[in-house]
Amino acid sequence: MKYIFGPVNSRRLGRSLGVDLFTDKICNLNCIYCEVGPTVRLTCERRQYTPTEEIIAELEVFFADDNRKRDIDTVTVTASGEPTLHAGLGEVLSFLRELVDTRIALLTNGTTFSDAAVRQEAGMVDVVVPSLDSVLPPSFRKIDRPANCLNLERIIEGLVTFSREFTGQLWLEILFAEGINDTDRDVEALAEVMARMRVDRIQINTVARPPLESFARPLSAVRLGEIGRFFQSHFPDIPVDLLAKGAPTADEDEKPQSGASVSGRLVEILEMLRRRPCTAADINKTFHLGGPEKVEQSLAPLVRSGQLSLRQYGDRKYYLIQE
């Protein structure tokens, strides 16, 4: 399918079916750490970037099978870019709300909530996961590289307003890059803004996959822990998650699902890799193929043919679609 991918195993959202509203990266940011790649259209304009009726048609086909509904914990609406820029977002969410009883989540960079229409549409979902990487203009410009049409103060006020209006779960994600937005002043300023918000979870992340820019480096585990403890001490009633702990690199005791094979799931694997780089362990964890080594062996011909490439990042090797 063109817009639907998964379901995948998400640390945050369980067995998650992804709905990707864009086929190209259309965004109002060009973040240095983005694993999708560079923004091809840097804009603040809301419009119909993809045919909404095609997205809805794919959802109808997928959920025509009741067994698929039972296999999913969350329907996660996202985009290869910023989903709230799509003018058909509200129509997609309204359709989903009527179609499934499953939890619906929206992943967003959090920049558009100054728009009352965006706040109203996002209010239809159960979980909103907005990002807020920095509230200091120099750090914000360095890490998120916003379009000129964005104003950081308006972004902050929009998030504060939405957090107070929204009746679902709000999980605020902050991604830190070493030497970019990780100073004590950066962290303290974030806490000052968060104190004005209603937040259900604080999710701290760092660069964990091959980033857009090579200078986007992850924080050390020590620094990440320091920041986590700082937020926990300031917001003792709010859970603080360190997302960058990462998933296990192997599933040693896992047995493959009956009939599961890389060749049988290849289209789905390639669709997942088109959206983000993955290790053999990531792929195995999603599709239960009998272990990372089996995945590596099965994908080796695609690497040799040039259809896939391998990129070393830290101590892991990531598969990427060869453009």
N, C-alpha and C positions, 0 to 999 in steps of 0.2 A: 504494500500500500504506500501511497505517496505521503500521507500526512500522519498516519498512525504507526507507532513502533512499539515493540515489546509484546507482552509485558516483560518488564525487567525487575530484578530484585533491587530495591532501593533501601539504603540504610535508614532513610527518614520516613518513607511512605509505604514500605512493605512491597507487595507485588503490585507494580505500578504500570499502567498502560499510558504511554506517552502520546500526546496529541501535539504535533509540531505544526504551527500555523503557517510557517514560511518555508519555502524551499531554498531561498537565499538568505544571507545574513543581513537583515534590515534592522537597524538599531539606532538609538540616539547616543550610544557610547561605543568606544572602540578599545575596550579594556585590555591592558597589557597581558593579563593572565588568561584571556579567553581561549578555551580549548577548541572552539568551533572554527577559529580563523579570523581574518580581518573582516571588518564591516564593509560590505560592498555598497551599501547605501546608508550614509550617515544623515539622519533626518529626525525631525520632531513631528512630522505630519502624520496624522491618523487618516488612513484610507484603506480601501479594499486591495490589499497587496496580493491576495490569493483568492480564488473563487470560494466563498464561504459554503456554497451549496455542495461543492466537491468534498469539503471536509465533513460536512454533515452526512453526505451519502456514504462515505467510508465508515463513519460511526454506526450508521444504520446496518450496514453489511456485517460489521464486526459483532455487534451486539444482537444480531438476529439469532445467534447461538447462545442459549441460556447457560451452557456450560462455561462459556467464556466469562460471563458475568460473575459466576461463582469463583472463578480463578483469579479475580482481581480485587485488591484491597483499595486501590486509589486510581482514579483517572486524573492524570497530571497534564494540565494544559500549559504548554511552554512554546518556545519558538527558537529557530536558529537566528536569534536576535531578540527583540523586545516584543512580547506577545500583545501588550496593550496598545501598540501602534496599529494593530489590525482593527479596522472599523467594524468588522464582523465578529469581534470577540463576544459581545453580548449575546448575539444570536447563537453562537456555538455553545456558550455556557447555559443559556436558557434551554436549548435542545437537550443538552446533557442532563440538566436538572430534571427534565420530564422523562428522559430515557432510562436512567439508572438510579438505584438507591445507594450506589457505591459512593464513598467519599470522593469529592472533587477538590483538587488542589490547583493553585495557580502559582507558577514560578515567574517572578518579575524582577527587573532591576530597580524597581521602586521609584522611578523618576517622574511618573505621569499622574500621581495622585492629587496634584493640584487641580486636575480636571474632574469636575463633579460627575461627568458621564462615566469616566473610568472607575471612580469610586463606587458608583451605583452598580456597574457591571461586575466588578470584582466582589461586590457584596453578595453575589449569588453563590459563591463557592464556600466550602467548609474550611479550607486551609489556604491562607495566602503566605507565600514565602518571598518577601521582598529583600533586596540587598541594600546595604548602606555601608560602603567601604570607608568613607571618610566624610566628616563634616567641616573639615578645614579646606578652604579653596585650593591652596597649593598642592596638598596631597591628593585631593579629589581629581584635579587636572592630571596629575602624574599617573595615577593608577587607573582611572576610568576613561580618560581622554574624551570628555563629553563634546557633543555638537555645540556650536556657538549659540544655538537657540535655547540651551538649558541654563537655568539659574539655580545655583545650589540652595539658596535660601528658600526659593519656592518649592524645591524638591523636599526639603526638610519639613516645611509647613504642611505640604500635601500629605506626607507620611504621618505626621502627628495627627492631622485631621482624620485621615482614614482609620488610624488605629483606634480612635475614640468612637467612630461611627460603626465600625465593623463588629459584627456579633459572633463571628467565627474565630478560629484559631489563627493568631498572627505569630509566625516564626521569623524573627529577624536574623538574616545571615550577614556576617561581616567577613570579608576575605582580606587577609593581611599579606603583604609582600615585603620581604626584607629590605630595609632602607628606604621604603616608599611611603608607607602609612602606618608604621609600627612604633613610633615614638611614644613616650609617656603622654605627651601633650595630645597626640592623635587619639589615644585610648581614652583619656580623661574627657576630651571634647565630645567623643561619641557617647560616653556615659551621661553627660549633661543633657544631650538631646534625648537619649533613651528614657531619661527620667520624666520626660514630658509625654511619653507614649504609653499606650497599653500594649504590652508585649507578653505573649504566652511562653515563648522559648527564645533563647539567645543562642545562635549557632555560629561558632567561630571556625573559620576555615583558613587554609593557606594554599599555596600553589602545590597541587598534588599530581597534576597531569602535564604533559608537554604544553607549555604556554605559547601564546602568540609571539611574545618577545622573549629572547633569551635572557634578558636582564631581570625578568620577573622571577625572583627566587623565593623559595619557601622559607618560612620562619623555622627556627630550631624548635625541637620539642620543648626545650626549657622555656623559651620565650613565649611559645603558644600557651604553655601551662601557666605562666605568670599572668598573661592577659586573661585567661579563663578564671583564675582565682580573683583577679581584680573585679571582674564583672560579677562574680558570685558574691563577693563581699558587699558590693554596692546594691545588688538586687537579690537578696537572699531567698526571696519567694519565687524566683523565676529559674527554671532549669537552664543550665548552661551546657551546651553540647560542644565537644571538640570534634568536628567532622573530619579533620585531617588525620585522625588516627589511622584511617584507611581500613579496607576490608582485608581479611586474611589472604595471603599470596597463594595458598593452596587449600584444597579440600581433600585431604588425604583419605578420609574414610567414605567419601561420597561415592555412591554407585550411580551409573547413568540411568536416566529414565528409560523405561522400556521403549525400544525402537529409536532412541535418540542418537543422532549422529550429526557431525559437522556438516556433511553434504546435505542432509535433510533439513538443516536449519540455516543453510548458507545465505539465503536471501535475507533472512532476519538479522543474521550476524553482520552482513554488509550494511544493512540499513542502520544498525546501531553504530557501526564504525563511521558511517557518514556523518553522524551527529557528534561523536566524540571519540578520541583515542581510547583504546581499551587494552588491558593485558590479557594474556591467555586465562589467567585466574578470573578476571572480570567476566569474560565470555563464558567460562565454565560455570561460574556462580549463577549466571542468568539462565543458561540453557541446560545445565546438568548433563554434561557430555562425557563424564567419566574421568575428569581431572585435567589440569592445565597441560600436562605433557601430551595427552591425546589431542588437545586443541592445537598445540604447536605443530605436531606431526601432520595434522590434517590441513593446516593453513600454509605449511611450508611451500607447496607447489604454487600457491597464489603469490607468495613473496618472491619466489624465483621468477615467475612470469611478469612481475612488476605490477600486478593488480593491487597488491597490498605492499606497504613498506613497514619496516620496523624502526622505531626510534628509541634510543636509550634515554631514560630520564631518571636520574638518581640510580637506584638499584633495580629498576624495573624496565622491561621492554614493552613498548606500546605498539599495537597494530594501528595503522592509519590507512585510509583509502588513498591510493596513489593518484593524484590529479594529473 
